């Protein structure tokens, strides 16, 4: 067994003066961000470093038992390790298993420049390896009040992470660790990166290397499992416990009255070595009281290894070896399938494999929307006013007036999991739910009545592209041409590579797009077609492909006629066609997902969207919503939303959310209302989707009758992409097109029906297994997360209402001031009278 180098000493650690002063300099503006980014635990540690007792002899003996090939501590009869869920608990990050491993990290230059904004100071704080923490800290102490709460807290995050999460032998933080911190500011967890760094450091130290890694985290883990027995009550409290890191972590631990220290008799490293050498499983405190509610979502298959992804390393994570911690049956330990337990450097091939393995480990790949709404919105506003007017007349004016908002990923994931392909509906505890044409018209303002979005499908679109878009899109390409890259549309107007940065506001991004846009000398119609093609493929009919089928170009032959298409109905049909594929553990989803998000908010309000102040009369209704990535709400998981949906009160479901809205204010509603109570076929460029309105007649204000749940019939899907000759899809499927033009079939209203109880009985019997109706008792941990999520959402709403009240009070005060000033005599009259006017408070 390799003996590791000696640690500083047994007892107290050196308190960093700059860290203590920095923590004491936290302003009131910074405290809110400290709570949002879950930095409270590290702040407490920083304040109490000089008072805490650190057992370096115990740490040294423990690290000597670390196996470099399994990253576990090997004892006589079992193996244990620091697990991801434990890191989440100790550091206050609860979204570890839902974090997106593919999220790009911000460069350290951008992060530091945004905090300091002084090139000379940046040069003084950095060297070839990293950022000097003491120099950054002293600068923050001097300028904390000037730079604002968010910037100052970002700097505080760097300092705390450099001491507690990614420590080095010197007082600096490495550049590769700075970029990882951007995950924390985006509402994601650092637990995988911290644990990967700890594993790498344990391997280095167990082989006789230098001391590094988060010894503070390891100290907390050791106290929880080896030092203190939180279950036994003793006649007197332990003074050692009162100086432990666990005691100071009261934010997540509710201390018992009396705690027993079971290792108080161990005074040296040799004593600890002997103790750990003969440690039995009954002596290892598997699940202390405060860890009983942790749900370990571990991979129990021994033929699969998980990779912890960090900025500069990929580290193997074998949680299945820790059977006693996970509470799973003990298996025969197998050797790792990986040749290298730690891979240093950027290996793109291995990175892709690691991300796929992570997705299988969590049981779900986090959804990514393919909508590039920000760019479409900014591009539209950068166009000349004449072109904007023509695009609005094409039917896109209302949807382009909606300001882009944040995509609620957990909410959409929970929705798409409930999609049932057979009946084209969401299976909710209270019955079927389907977005209808009424929802499309009210929320988006897109036309739902008009010509079906069908047309010719050619073998070769070369001539059409040259005539309508320009010859530069086919230059150097071989015929036949059936699609073009979406990037070529952006390149034609000098917008290729334009993406909104994570710290860039929407208005700043819009200004940058306006400056970069170059329409060249092409005609007005070609400029409009280029924009409309990108709008259709990247917003309304978004897919996972980076290419655009040239069928969209044919729809834009006559720009004046383009406004007669039923774009809203086609968008809904396209969304229906992609929901089944996106429900099968897909990493991304197509379709206009923001519509689906707001539709859910209006029907069963449990997302993080709020009705924005001062937008109560704006049209369409999507413009009235504001969805901000509030850190207090973004840490919830998709599983939390599933549980919330299972327990959502049925009586709070809004079946008729548009009552009171006048048709005159919604042109698309006034034109499309004859279709709102009819069974329809939704057509979109070779696809046909059924709208089973008879399943959701409660959206019409009727009672739902008990009916047989339909399955796919009539005309199926026609998704053949390329043909050897030109074809007219509308002519080949004349009956389907005629069914749309005739307005479908009228849904019968059963006026004698008194309630929907018969339907609900049949519905619950049919979907009993899927609805999990037998789960009457919610697990304690899920109930806590559910209540925390609801509380956070209510706090967001309360903050908005308070801001609205303050605005109304200011308006009222200014109105009263103007009224009182108008009642006073003119200044000239006072001079003529020679009087003196006196105002008394």
N, C-alpha and C positions, 0 to 999 in steps of 0.2 A: 504493500500500500504506500502510495507516494505521500510524503509529508509536505503540507503546504507551508509557505513562509509564514513567519509569525505576524500576527495582527498587532495594531498599535499597543493595546494594553487591555486588561480586564477592567471594566468600569465605565467611566464617562468618556465621551468623545469631545473633540475640540469644536467649540461653537464658532462658526464663521461670523465675524463681526459684521461683514457687509450683508450677510443674509438676515441676521437679526434686525439690523437697521432697516433693511428693505421691507421686511414683514411689518415692522412697526410703522412704516410710512404708507401703508395701504390706505387709500382715501375712500371716501364714501362711494364715489363713482365706481371704484374698482371692486367693491364688495359684491355687487350684483354679478359681475362677470366671474368672480371667484366661485360663487355658488353655481352659476350656469355651467361652468367648465369642470366642476367637481374637483377643485383644487384645495378644498377645505382640509382634507387629511394631511396633505403636505405642508400647509400653512401651520397646522397644529404641531407637526413634527418640528418645523423650523423654530417655532416659539419655545419649544420645550427641549431642544437638543441638549442643552447643558445640564438639565435636570434628569434626563433619562439614563437608565443603566443598561449598558450593552454588554452582552456576554460573548466576547470575542473568542474565548477559549471554547465555548460551546459551538460557535459558528465554525471555528477551525476544525473541530472534531467531526462536525456534520459534513462539511465540504469534503473531507477526506474519504467519506463513504459515498461520494457521488461517482457514478459510473459514466465515463465519457461517451460510451456508445449507446446508452439508453436514456441519459439525462434523468436518472432516478437515483434516489438514495437507497442503497442495497443493505438490508439488515439480515439477520440470521434466517428468518423464515418468510420475509415479505419485502416488497418494494413500495416506496412512496415517492411522491414528488410534489412540486408546486404546480397546481392545476390552474387552468385558465379561469374557471369560475371563482377560485379563491382569490386570484389577482383582482378580478372584478370587485369582489366584496371588500377586500382590504383597501383598494384605491378608490372605490366609489364609482366605478364605471360598470354599468349594467348592460351595455350593448355589445359586449365582446363578440358573442357568437353571431351577431348580425352585421358585423362590420364588413365593408366592401373592400376586399383585398385589391381590387383593380383601381381604386381611387388614386389619381395622380397626386404626388406630393409636391408641395410648393418648394421652389429652390430657396436655399438659405439666404441668398443675396436679397431676394424679394422680401422675405420675412423681416430681416434685420433692417433693410432700408425703409420699410413701412413703419417700423417702430422708432428708429432714430432720426431718419431724414436729414442726416448731416454726414456728408462723405468723409470729412476729416475725422469725425468721431467714430465712424464705421471702421476706418483704417486703423485707428488707435485701439479698437476693441478686438481686432482679429489678428490671427497669424495663419500659418500654412495649414494648421490642423483644425482649428476651431475658433470659438468665440470666448474671450476671457470673461468669466462670469462676474468677477469682482468689479471690473471696469464698467460693465453693463449695469450692474446693480447700483454703483455710486451715481452713474448718470441718471438712472431712473429715480433715485431718491431726490435728486436736484430738480428734475423736470416732470415729476409725476402729475402735479396739478396742472401743468401747462398742456401736456400732450393728450389729456383725456383718459377716461377710464379704460376703454377697450385697448388702446395702444399700450398703456402702462401695464395692463394685466397680461398682455401677450409677452412683454418683456419679463414680467414676474414668472410666467410659465417657463420661459427659457431657463431662468435661474433655478427654479425649484426642480425642474427636470434634470438639470445638470448635476444637482446634488443628490437627489433621491432616486431617480429612475435610470439615468444613463451616466453614472459617475465615472470619472477617469482618475488617473494618478495626479493630475494637476487641476487647478481651479478653472477649467474651461470645458465646454461642451462641444463635441465633435460635430462637424457640418452635417454628416449623414443623419444625426439624431435631430437636428433642428427641423428638417423637412417633415419628419414623422409627426411632430407636434401639430402640424396643420390639420391632422385628422381629428384631434381633440376639439379644435375650434369649429369644425364642421359638424359637430354632434356625434362623432364616431369615437371608438374606444382605442386607447393605446395599449390595452392589455396584451394582445399578441406580440407587439413589438417589444414591450417591456419584458415579457417572459422569454422571448427569443434572445434578448440581450443577456438576461440572467442565466439561461442555459449555456450560452456561449462563454460567459464569464466563469461559470462553475467548471466547465470543461478545462478552461485555461488554468484556473487555480488548482484543480485536482491533479493536474499534470505538473505542478510545481511552478506555474507561471505567476505573473504579477497579480496583485489584488485589484479586482475591479468588479463591476456589476452592482446591482442594487442590493447591498447588504442590509439596508433598512427593510426592504420587502422580505428578505429571507429571515431577518430577525423576528418580524411579526408572525411569519408562518411557524417558526420554531417555537415561539411562545404559545401559540394557539394549540399546537399538536404535542409538544414535548415538555414544556415547563409548567403550565398552569392547568389544573383540573377545575374546569368551570362547573362541573356537576356536583362535586362533593362539597358539603358545607362543614367548615371547621369552626372551632370555638372563637377564633380571632382572625381578622383579616391579615393578609400577607402584605408586609411592608414592601417586599420586592415587587409585588404586583402594582403597587401605587406608583412605582417609578418605571414601569414597563411601557413599551410603545402601544401595547393593546389597551392599556388603561387610558392613555391620552387619545385614543381613537373612539371617543364616546359618540361620534356622529353616527356610526353604524353598529356599535356594540352597547347594549344596555347592561351595565355591570351588575352582578349579583352583590348581595350584602357581604359575603365572605368567600374568598377565593383561596384555593390551596396551591402552593408552589411545591411541586413534587420533586424538584431537582435542587432544592436549596443546599443539600449536603455536598453537591459537586463543586469543588473549588478550583480545579485545575483542568488543563486540557487532557492530561492522562486519565483523570477521573472520568471525564466525559467520554474518552475513547473506550474505557472499560464498560461504561454504562451503555453506550450505543452498540458495542460489540455483542452484548447479550440481551439486547432489547427485544422483548416479546411483543406479539401483536396486542395482547391485553394491556400492555403498558403504553402503547401509542394511542393518544387521544384522537380517535378517528373523526368524530363529529362533535365538536363543542356545542354548547347550547345555542350560541348565536349563529352557528352554521347549519342548524338542523333544517332550515327552510331552503337551502341551496338545491337547485335542480341541476344535477350533473348530466349534461347532454353529451355523453362520451361515446366515442367510437369503440364498440366492443368486438369488432372483427379484427382478429390478430394478423390478418394478411394485408392490412392496409395501414400505412403510416401517414400521419398528418404533418404538414409543413407549416411552421410559423414563419410568416413573411415579415421581414424587417427591411429597412432601407438598403442595407449593404450585405445582408446575410439571409439565408434560408435555413432554418433549424428544424430538425425532426422532433415531433411531439408524439410520444407513445403513451397516451393516457391509459390504455387498456391494461398496462402492467400494474397499475395502482388499484387492484381489485378491492382492497379493503376500504379505500377512500370512496370509490364509486359505488360500493355496495353490490357488486356483481360477482357471480361465481368465479372462483379462481380457475384459470386455465394454465396450460403449459406454456411458459414464456418462449417465444420464438425470436430468432434473430431478425434484425431489421431487414426489410427489402431494399434499403437504400445503401449504396456503397459508401457515401459520404454523409455523416450525420450533420455536418455544418458545411454549407457551400458559401464561400465568400465571393463577392463580385456580382455583377448583373448578368445572370444567365436567363435569357428570354425564354428559351425552350423549357427549362425547368420551372421558370416562373409561371408559365401557362399551366403546366401540369400541377403545380402546387395550388393554384387558384381553383382548378377543377376539383382537386381533392378536398379543398376547404369547403367548396359548395356541397359536395356529397356528405361531408362531415356534419354540416349544419342541417342537412336534409332539405335544403331549399337554396336556390340561387337567388340572390337579391335582384329584383326586377330593375331594369333600366329602360326608361322611356326613350323612344327613337325620335321624339318630337324636338325640333330645333326652333322653338317658338321665339326665343330672344332675337335670333338673327332675322327671322321673317318680319317681326314687329319693327325692328330698327331699320331694316332695308326698306320697308314700305314708307316709313317716315322720311327717309333720305331721298325718295324719288320726287321729281317735280310735281307740283300740285295738279297739273293737268293729267298726269298719269295716275295719280292717286284717285282722281275723280272717276276715270274710266275703270279702274280696278274695282272701285266701290260699286259701280253700276253692274259689274259682272256678278255681284252677289256676295262679295267678300268684305265689304266695307264694315259691317257690324262686327264680324269676328276679329278683324284687324284693329278694331278700336278697343279690344280687351287688353289690358295691360298684363303681360306675362307674370305668372305667380309660381311659387315653389311647388314642385311635385311631391305629394304626400305618398311616399313609396310604401310604407307599411299598410296604409289604408287601401291603396290600389292592389297590393298583394293579397290582402284579405278578401277583397272583392272578387278578384279573378279566380281564387281558389273555389269560390262558390258557383262558378258558371257551369250550367248544365247544357251540354250541346244538343241533347235530344229535343228539348223544348225551348231552346234559345232563351234561357232565363237564369237569373240568379236565385239560388235556393237559400232563402232566408228563414229564420225561425218563425216568422209571421206570415209566410207565404211566398209565392213567386213575385219577383221584381224584375221589370224589364224597362229599360229606357225607351221611350216612345218618341214619335215625331213631334208631339206637343213639347216634350222636354227639349228636343233639338231646336225648335223654333223659338221658345222662350229664352233658353240659355245662350245659344250661339247667334241667333238672328239669321242663320243660313236658310235659304229658300228650301222648303220641303215639298212644294207643289211645282210641277213643271215637267219638262222632258226628262225621260230616264237617262242616266249617264251610261249609255251604251253607244256603240258605233262600229266602225270598220276596224278590222285587225289585219294588218298587212304582213306580207312575208319580208318586205324590205321598206324601211322608212327613210331611205337616203334622200329622196327628192323632197319629202315633207320637211325634213330637218333643214335642208339647205334653204328652202323657200321661206320657212316661218321663223327659224332661229338664226340661221347664218351658216356659211360654208365652213367657218372655223371649227364647228363641232364635229365635222366628219373628215377633216383634213388628216391624211395619212392612215385612214382606217379602211379595212377591207369590207366589201359588201358580201352578204346583206347586213344591214345595220338595224338592230331591233331595240337597242337601248343605248343610253349615253350616261356617262358618269355625272352624278350630282355635283361633284367638285368642279367639273368643267363649266357648269352654269355660274358658279361663284367666281371662277377664274376669269370668265368673260367680263365681269364687272369689277374686277380687282378686289374681291372679297374672300378669296380662298385663304383658308387658315384663320379667318376671323372667328374667334370664340370668346365668349364672355369669361373673364377671369373670376376666380372665386372671391376676390376682394374688390371687384369692380361693380359699381352700381349700374343699374339699368340705364340711367340717363347718361352716365359716362360712356357706356358701351355704345349707346345710340349716337353720341357725338363722334366717337371714333369711326363708326360705320359711315356716317355722313361724310367725314373727311376722306375715307378710303374709297368710297364709291366712285367709279369711273364708267359712265355709260358710253363713252367714245362717240363715234359719229354714226352709230346705228340708228335706225328709224325708231319712232316712238312705239309702234306696234311690236317690233321685235323686242324692245326693252321690257314691254309689258308681258309678252309671252315668256321671256326668260324668268321674270319674277314669278308669274303665275305658275309656271311649271315647277319651280322649286317649292312654292307654297303648297301645291297639291301633294307633292311627293314627300315633303318633309314636315307637313303640318296636318292637313286633313286626311291624307291617305298614307301616313308614315308606315314604313316597313323596316325590317332589319337590313335590307339590301342598300348598298351604296350607289346603286344605279337606278335610273328612271326609265320605265317602260315607255316607249315612244307613243303608245296609245293616247297618253295625255296630250301630246302635241296636236293630235287630230281634233281633240275637243276644243282647241283654242284657234281653230282656223278662222272663224269669224268671231271677233271679240264682242261685237254687238249682240250676237246670238248666245254667247256664253252665259249671259245673265238669265236665260230661260231654263237652264238645267236645274234639276232638283238636287243641288249639292248636299243639302242637309240629309236627305234620305240616303244618298250614296255614301256619305260619311258614316252613317249609322250602320248600314249594311256591311261596309268594310270593317268596322269595329267588331261586329258580330262574327265575321269570317276569321278574324285573327285571335279572338279570345280563346278558342279551344287550344290552339298551338301554344299560346302564352301561358296556359294553365298547366302545361306538362313540364314543370321544372325548367322553364326557359329562362335565359339570362336577360332577355329584353322582350319588350312587347311592342306591337305596332298599333296603329290606329290613333285617333285623337284622344289620348288618355286624359288631358285636362277636362274635357267635357264629362267623362265618366266620373272624375273626381268631384266636380261640382254637383253633378246629378246626385251622387251619394250624400253630399252635404245637405242638399235641399230635402231629401227624403228621410234620412235618419241622421240628424246632426250629431256626429260624434268625432269629426275630424278636427284639424287645427285651423280650419278656415273661419273667418269672421266677416260679417257684413261691414264694409268699410264706411267710415264716417263721411257724410256728405254725398253719398252715391245712391241714395234711396230711389231716385227717379231715373237713373241711367239705364240705357237700353243698349245691348241685351243684358239679361240678368247676370251673366258671368262678370260683367264689369263692376258689379256691386260687391264682389267678393275679394277679400284680401287674404292671401295665404303666405305667411312668413315662416321661415325655418327657425321657430323659437326653440332655443336649446332645452327649455324645460319640457318640451313635448317631443322633440325629435329623438330622444333616447328610448322611446318605446319600440317594441318589436312587433313584427307582423303577428306573432302568436298572441300578444296582448290584445290586438284588434280582433282576432278571431274570438277570443274569450269574451271581449266586450260585446261583439255581435251576438254571441250565444245568449248573453244575459241582458240584451237591450230590451227595455220595456216596450211591449207591443203597442200599447196605447199611445206611445210617443212617436210612432211612425207617421210621417206626413204624407198622406195619399194625394191630397190636392193642394200642392204648395203655391199654385198660381191664382188662387181665388182672390179677387179684388184687383187683378191686373186688367187694364182696359186693352181691348184688341187694337184700338186706334194707335196706341203707343208702340205696338209691335207689328210692323208690316208683315213679317213672315208668318205670324200667328193668324192675322186676318185673312191672308190668302190660303193658308194651309189648314184652317179649321175644319173644312169638310172631310179631311182624312183622319181626324183625331179619334174617331170611333169606328174605324174600319180595319179589318184583317188585310194585310198587305204583303207583297213581295218586294223586297228592297234590292235594287239592281245597282251594280257598280262594276263596270268594265269586265264582264265575263264571270261575275259571281252573282248568285241569287240567294238571298237570305230571307227567312220567313219571320214576320213580326206577328207573334201570337198574342194579339191584344186581348183575346177572350180569357187569358190567364190573369190579367191585371185590370179587370174592369173597375176595381176600386179606385183606380186613378181617374176614372170618369165620374166618381161620386156614387157609384152603384154598389150593391152588395154582390159579393163574388159567389156564383153558383158552383156546386160540385159538378165538375166535368171531367171527362177522361183526358188525362194529360197527353197531348199530341206528340208525335214523333215526326221526324223528317219525312215529308211526302212531296206531292206535287213535283215541281222541277227541282232536281238536285243542284249540285254545284258544277259549273263548267269552268275549269281552271287551266285549260290547255293554253300554253303561253305562246308558242310559235307555230306557224303553219307554213306549208309548202306553197300555198296560194292565198290570195286575198280573200277574206271572209267578212261577212256582215253578221255580227252576233245577234243583232236585233231581228234580222230576217230569219236566221236559223231557229230562233226561239220566239216566234211571233206570238204564241199564246201567252207567254210570260210577260212580254212587253204590253200586249193588249190588256192583260189583267191589271197592270199598273195604270195604264191610261184610263181604264174604266173606273178606277178608284177602289179596287179590291172588293171585299164583301162586308156588308154591314154587320156589326156585332149586335146580337139581340140582347135587349135589356129585359130581364125578368123582373117586372115591377112587383109581382106578388111576393117576392123573396123578402123576408124580414131581417135576416142576418146572414153572416158567412160561416156559421158554425159547422154546417155539413161539409163545406169545402175544407175547413181546417182539419176536421177529423180524417178525411180521406188523405189530405196532404201529409199530415203527421204519420199516418200509417205507411204511406208510400216512401217517405224519406226519413224514417225513424233512425236508421243507422247513420245516415249522413248528417242529420241534425244533432246527433248525440244527445237525444232527449233524456237519456237515463242519467246524465251528469247533473244531478240536482245540487250536489255539494261541490263548491269551487275550492280547489286547493288553496291553502293559505297564502302561498307565495304569489299565485296568480291573482288572488283577491287583493293583495297589497299593491301589486303593480297596476291592477285595474283602477283601484281607488286613487293611487298616485297620479295616474294618467288623467283621470277625470278632474282631480284637483288642479293639476297644471293647466288643463284647458280652461277651467273656470277662472283661474288666476289671469290667464291671457285675456279672456273676455272681460273680466273686471277691470283690468288695466285699460282696455279700450274704452269701456263705458266711463271710467273716471276722466280720461282724456276728453271724451265728448262732452261731459258735464263742464269741465274747465273751459272748453271752447265756447259753450253756450253762455257761461257766466261772463266771459270776456266780451262776447257780442252784446249781451244785455247791459254790461257796464258802459261800453262805448255808446250804446244807444241812449242810455240815461244821461251820459255826459253831454251828448249832442243836444238832447232835449233841454237840459238845464242851461246850456250856453245860449240856445236860441231864445230862452225866456229872459235873459239879461238885457238891459238897455245898451244901446250902441255906445262905443267909446267917445264919439264926438259929442253926444248928449251930455256925458259926464263932464267933459271939458267946459262946455258952455255953461253948465250950472255951477262949475267951480267946486263941485262936491268931490268927495273921496269915497270910493267903493271899497268896502272891506268884506272879504270872504272869511267866514269862520267855519272851522271843521265841525 
